[in-house]
Amino acid sequence: MTDASTERPYLDTPIPGDATPTLLQWAKYLGRTFGAGGALCALRHYERLSWLSPGARRDVERRLQGLSIEEIHSKKYDEPTSLTGPLASLSGTPFGAHAKSLEFIARLTDDDLESELLRARLAKHRAGVADVGPSDDATSSPS
């Protein structure tokens, strides 16, 4: 679901059963990218950013708990994330790993990130604010 007040993907609970493959992919991605503890911290950070509701965060945490050690600890923490689509400019940046999570959230909510970014740019243009890159449109938080 999209939260109209924030104009960004927002994952609420319950996560639909047909989204289980994507949810599992995301949990594996979080574990491989941040490790078990780092994945939990990232999820809490996404909740603070309003990307996730508390219930959705718990759903993803449960998926993480069900993963094997091999699925979580593959030591990819320092590999730059490669992105395609509207967030591609964030590839290789410190925010790239979180932008990939935003892509997973958008897939789980059937949101179109490209449309969301275009809407944000149009709103800024109408408000007389200079056009900014996707990282500013997606979020302005540190990695």
C-alpha positions in Angstrom: 0.0 0.0 0.0 1.2 3.5 -0.6 0.9 6.0 2.2 -0.4 9.1 0.5 1.1 11.4 3.1 4.6 10.2 2.5 4.5 9.5 -1.2 6.7 6.5 -0.9 6.2 2.7 -0.7 4.8 1.7 2.6 4.6 -1.9 3.6 1.8 -2.6 6.1 0.7 -5.9 7.6 -0.4 -8.5 6.8 1.9 -9.3 3.9 -0.2 -11.2 1.4 0.5 -14.9 1.0 1.2 -14.6 -2.7 4.1 -12.3 -1.8 5.9 -15.0 0.1 8.6 -15.7 -2.6 9.5 -12.0 -2.7 9.4 -11.7 1.0 11.8 -14.7 1.3 14.1 -13.2 -1.3 14.2 -9.9 0.6 14.9 -11.7 3.9 17.8 -13.6 2.2 19.1 -10.4 0.7 19.0 -8.6 4.1 20.9 -11.5 5.8 23.5 -11.8 3.1 24.0 -8.0 2.8 24.0 -7.0 6.5 24.3 -10.2 8.5 21.7 -11.3 11.0 22.2 -8.5 13.5 22.6 -5.9 10.8 19.4 -7.0 9.0 17.4 -6.5 12.2 18.9 -3.1 12.6 18.1 -2.2 9.0 14.5 -3.3 9.5 14.1 -1.1 12.6 15.6 1.7 10.5 13.1 1.1 7.7 10.3 1.2 10.3 11.5 4.6 11.6 11.5 5.8 8.0 7.9 4.6 7.7 8.8 2.2 5.0 7.5 -0.6 7.2 4.8 -0.9 9.8 5.8 -2.6 13.1 3.7 -5.7 12.0 5.4 -5.9 8.6 8.8 -5.6 10.3 8.0 -8.5 12.5 6.8 -10.6 9.5 10.2 -10.0 7.8 12.1 -10.7 11.1 10.2 -14.1 11.3 11.4 -14.9 7.8 15.0 -14.0 8.8 14.7 -16.3 11.8 13.8 -19.2 9.5 16.9 -18.9 7.3 19.9 -21.1 7.6 23.3 -19.9 8.7 24.6 -20.3 5.1 21.7 -18.2 3.8 22.5 -15.3 6.2 26.2 -15.3 6.5 27.7 -15.3 3.0 30.0 -12.3 3.7 28.7 -9.9 1.1 28.6 -7.0 3.6 31.2 -4.9 1.7 30.2 -5.7 -1.8 28.5 -2.7 -3.5 24.9 -3.2 -4.5 24.0 -3.1 -8.1 20.6 -1.6 -9.0 18.6 -1.2 -12.1 15.6 1.0 -12.8 14.8 4.3 -11.2 17.3 3.9 -8.3 20.2 2.8 -10.5 22.2 5.9 -9.8 22.5 4.7 -6.2 24.5 1.6 -7.3 27.8 1.3 -5.5 26.9 4.1 -3.0 26.5 3.6 0.8 22.7 3.9 0.3 22.6 1.3 -2.5 21.9 -1.6 -0.1 19.0 0.3 1.4 17.7 1.3 -2.0 17.6 -2.4 -2.9 15.4 -2.9 0.1 13.2 -0.1 -1.1 12.8 -2.0 -4.4 11.7 -5.1 -2.5 9.2 -3.1 -0.5 7.9 -1.6 -3.7 7.5 -5.0 -5.2 5.7 -6.3 -2.1 3.2 -3.4 -2.3 2.9 -3.4 -6.1 4.1 0.2 -6.1 5.8 1.7 -9.1 9.0 3.4 -7.9 9.4 5.2 -11.2 5.9 6.8 -10.9 6.6 7.7 -7.2 9.8 9.5 -8.2 8.2 11.3 -11.0 5.4 12.5 -8.7 7.9 13.7 -6.2 9.9 15.6 -8.9 6.7 17.2 -10.2 5.6 18.3 -6.7 9.1 19.8 -6.1 9.0 21.6 -9.4 5.5 23.0 -8.6 6.9 24.2 -5.3 9.8 25.8 -6.9 12.4 23.5 -5.4 15.4 22.6 -7.6 15.2 19.1 -9.1 17.2 16.5 -7.1 18.4 13.0 -7.8 16.7 9.7 -6.9 18.5 9.5 -3.5 16.8 12.6 -2.3 13.4 11.5 -3.7 13.6 8.0 -2.1 14.8 9.2 1.3 17.3 11.5 2.8 18.5 9.3 5.6 22.1 8.1 6.0 23.1 4.5 5.3 
